[in-house]
Amino acid sequence: MQDILNIFVKSIFVDNMVFAYFLGMCSFLAVSKSVKTATGLGIAVTLVLTITLPVNYLLNKYVLSAGALKWLGAGFANVDLSFLSFIIFIAVIAAIVQIVEMIVEKYSPSLYNSLGIYLPLIAVNCAILGGSLFMQQKEFADVGLATTYALGSGLGWFLAIISLAAIREKLAYSHVPAPLRGIGITFIITGLMGIAFMSFMGISW
Amino acid sequence: MDKKIYKNPIFVSNPITVLVLGICSALAVTVKMGPALVMALSVTVVTGFSNFIVSMIRKTIPNRIRIIVQLVVVAMFVILIDQILKAFAYDISKQLSVYIGLIITNCIIMGRIEAFGLGHKPIPSLIDGLANGFGYGIILVVVAFFRELLGSGTLFGVQIIPLSWYVKNGGFYENNGLFILPPMALILLGVIVWVQRSIQKELQEKK
C-alpha cells in the first residue's frame, strides 16, 4: 500500500512527465491555448496511458525481456527479445489508440466529439511511449504498481497542461515584448513552472 | 534543385524555434555537449533516411494505414541506432537512456514525412530530412553549449573555466547549478526564440 501511494505521489509531482522529463512537449505547447481544449487532451492522455502501460508491462515481462519466454519451455530460457521493444511498444500504443477511438465513437458520441480530434495525436505523443520506456527501466514488481505509475504520470501531465493553459489565458491581458509573444514566453513560463515544481523534490515516504 | 529545401529548415523555418516540433526528446539531453551531439546526429540520420524510404514507397502505402507504416519505418532506424550506440558508445547510450527510443515519437520526423516525404521524390525528401535534422541539431548544440559551460564549467568534458577561479581554490567563481536542472533548458530556448525573432521581425506573432 505504501509502495502504491509512494509511486502515485512521486509520478505526479516529483517525476512529472512535463517538468522533469520534457515528455509530450509538442502537444503540450500546441494545445495549451485554452483550458477547455487542454482538459480534453489531458483526459485523453491519462486514459490512453493508463490502458497502454499495463499492456506493455505484461508484454515486457512475459515476452520481451531477457529470459521472459521461460514459460514456453526450457529451450526458450535464453531468448532475449528486448531489442524489439521499441517497435512492439509503439505498435501496441497505435493499436490501442485506434481501438479506444472506435469504442468511444460507438458508445459515447458526445465524448467522441470533444476528445475525437486529440486521440490520433496521442499515438505520437512522447509521454505515452516515454511512460512505457520508463516502466521498462524502473522494473516494477507487479502490474498494479505499473498501472499506478501510469495513472500518476497521466494525472501529472493533465495537471501541467491545465495550469499552463490557465496561465496562457490570463497572459492575453499582459504586455509581452513582441519577439517573445506566442511560443517564446510559453517556453519561459514552462521553465518557471518547472522551477516551482522542483520544490516537490523532497517528497517521499 | 530548389535551394530552399536545405536552406530554410536551418534558419527561416527551423523545426524547433519556428515550427515548435520535436522538443519532447530534445531538451533532456542538453546537459552536456557529447550526448547532445550524438542525439542531434541520430535524429538527423533517422529523419533523413526514413523520409527517403517513405518517399520511395509513398505510392504503394494505403492512405488509411500510413501512420502505422511510417512508424514501422522510423522504429526500424531507431532500433538500428540504439543497437549501434550500445555496441560502440555504451556510456553515451546509458546517458541518453530512454530518449533514444523516444526519437520514434519525435514530432519532427513524422511531421516531415507527412508534410514532405509523402508528396515528393526520394532525393529531395532525403535532403529535406537531413536539413531539418540539422536545424534541430544546431539548437540542441547551442543549448548544450550554454548549459555545460555555465552549469559545469566544461565543454565536451574538458575544463574551460580555469580551476583557480573557483571559490574553493580561493577565487571568485562558482558554477550555476540551475543550468544543470531541466527548467533552464526551456528558459534558454525561450531566450533563443527571443533573439531569433528580434532579428527576423516577420516571425513575430501579431497581437
HADDOCK unambig.tbl for C-alpha pairs under 7 A between the chains (distance, minus, plus):
assign (segid A and resid 19 and name CA) (segid B and resid 183 and name CA) 6.98 0.50 0.50
assign (segid A and resid 20 and name CA) (segid B and resid 182 and name CA) 6.23 0.50 0.50
assign (segid A and resid 21 and name CA) (segid B and resid 28 and name CA) 6.31 0.50 0.50
assign (segid A and resid 22 and name CA) (segid B and resid 24 and name CA) 5.42 0.50 0.50
assign (segid A and resid 22 and name CA) (segid B and resid 25 and name CA) 6.86 0.50 0.50
assign (segid A and resid 22 and name CA) (segid B and resid 27 and name CA) 6.89 0.50 0.50
assign (segid A and resid 22 and name CA) (segid B and resid 28 and name CA) 6.65 0.50 0.50
assign (segid A and resid 23 and name CA) (segid B and resid 24 and name CA) 5.01 0.50 0.50
assign (segid A and resid 23 and name CA) (segid B and resid 25 and name CA) 6.84 0.50 0.50
assign (segid A and resid 24 and name CA) (segid B and resid 24 and name CA) 5.61 0.50 0.50
assign (segid A and resid 25 and name CA) (segid B and resid 23 and name CA) 5.92 0.50 0.50
assign (segid A and resid 25 and name CA) (segid B and resid 24 and name CA) 4.79 0.50 0.50
assign (segid A and resid 26 and name CA) (segid B and resid 20 and name CA) 6.96 0.50 0.50
assign (segid A and resid 26 and name CA) (segid B and resid 21 and name CA) 5.93 0.50 0.50
assign (segid A and resid 26 and name CA) (segid B and resid 22 and name CA) 6.51 0.50 0.50
assign (segid A and resid 26 and name CA) (segid B and resid 23 and name CA) 6.26 0.50 0.50
assign (segid A and resid 26 and name CA) (segid B and resid 24 and name CA) 6.28 0.50 0.50
assign (segid A and resid 83 and name CA) (segid B and resid 79 and name CA) 6.97 0.50 0.50
assign (segid A and resid 86 and name CA) (segid B and resid 75 and name CA) 6.67 0.50 0.50
assign (segid A and resid 86 and name CA) (segid B and resid 101 and name CA) 6.31 0.50 0.50
assign (segid A and resid 87 and name CA) (segid B and resid 72 and name CA) 6.80 0.50 0.50
assign (segid A and resid 87 and name CA) (segid B and resid 75 and name CA) 5.63 0.50 0.50
assign (segid A and resid 124 and name CA) (segid B and resid 105 and name CA) 4.99 0.50 0.50
assign (segid A and resid 125 and name CA) (segid B and resid 105 and name CA) 6.33 0.50 0.50
assign (segid A and resid 126 and name CA) (segid B and resid 24 and name CA) 6.47 0.50 0.50
assign (segid A and resid 126 and name CA) (segid B and resid 102 and name CA) 6.37 0.50 0.50
assign (segid A and resid 126 and name CA) (segid B and resid 105 and name CA) 5.42 0.50 0.50
assign (segid A and resid 129 and name CA) (segid B and resid 102 and name CA) 6.93 0.50 0.50
assign (segid A and resid 130 and name CA) (segid B and resid 102 and name CA) 6.47 0.50 0.50
assign (segid A and resid 133 and name CA) (segid B and resid 98 and name CA) 6.02 0.50 0.50
assign (segid A and resid 134 and name CA) (segid B and resid 98 and name CA) 6.86 0.50 0.50
assign (segid A and resid 178 and name CA) (segid B and resid 204 and name CA) 6.34 0.50 0.50
assign (segid A and resid 179 and name CA) (segid B and resid 194 and name CA) 5.31 0.50 0.50
assign (segid A and resid 179 and name CA) (segid B and resid 197 and name CA) 4.94 0.50 0.50
assign (segid A and resid 179 and name CA) (segid B and resid 198 and name CA) 5.39 0.50 0.50
assign (segid A and resid 179 and name CA) (segid B and resid 204 and name CA) 5.38 0.50 0.50
assign (segid A and resid 180 and name CA) (segid B and resid 194 and name CA) 5.22 0.50 0.50
assign (segid A and resid 181 and name CA) (segid B and resid 205 and name CA) 5.98 0.50 0.50
assign (segid A and resid 182 and name CA) (segid B and resid 205 and name CA) 6.43 0.50 0.50
assign (segid A and resid 184 and name CA) (segid B and resid 190 and name CA) 4.52 0.50 0.50
assign (segid A and resid 184 and name CA) (segid B and resid 193 and name CA) 5.53 0.50 0.50
assign (segid A and resid 184 and name CA) (segid B and resid 194 and name CA) 6.13 0.50 0.50
assign (segid A and resid 185 and name CA) (segid B and resid 190 and name CA) 6.43 0.50 0.50
assign (segid A and resid 187 and name CA) (segid B and resid 186 and name CA) 5.37 0.50 0.50
assign (segid A and resid 187 and name CA) (segid B and resid 187 and name CA) 6.09 0.50 0.50
assign (segid A and resid 187 and name CA) (segid B and resid 189 and name CA) 6.76 0.50 0.50
assign (segid A and resid 187 and name CA) (segid B and resid 190 and name CA) 5.04 0.50 0.50
assign (segid A and resid 188 and name CA) (segid B and resid 186 and name CA) 6.16 0.50 0.50
assign (segid A and resid 188 and name CA) (segid B and resid 187 and name CA) 4.63 0.50 0.50
assign (segid A and resid 188 and name CA) (segid B and resid 190 and name CA) 5.40 0.50 0.50
assign (segid A and resid 190 and name CA) (segid B and resid 186 and name CA) 6.94 0.50 0.50
assign (segid A and resid 191 and name CA) (segid B and resid 183 and name CA) 4.30 0.50 0.50
assign (segid A and resid 191 and name CA) (segid B and resid 184 and name CA) 6.28 0.50 0.50
assign (segid A and resid 191 and name CA) (segid B and resid 186 and name CA) 5.10 0.50 0.50
assign (segid A and resid 191 and name CA) (segid B and resid 187 and name CA) 5.39 0.50 0.50
assign (segid A and resid 192 and name CA) (segid B and resid 183 and name CA) 6.76 0.50 0.50
assign (segid A and resid 194 and name CA) (segid B and resid 183 and name CA) 5.20 0.50 0.50
assign (segid A and resid 195 and name CA) (segid B and resid 183 and name CA) 5.94 0.50 0.50
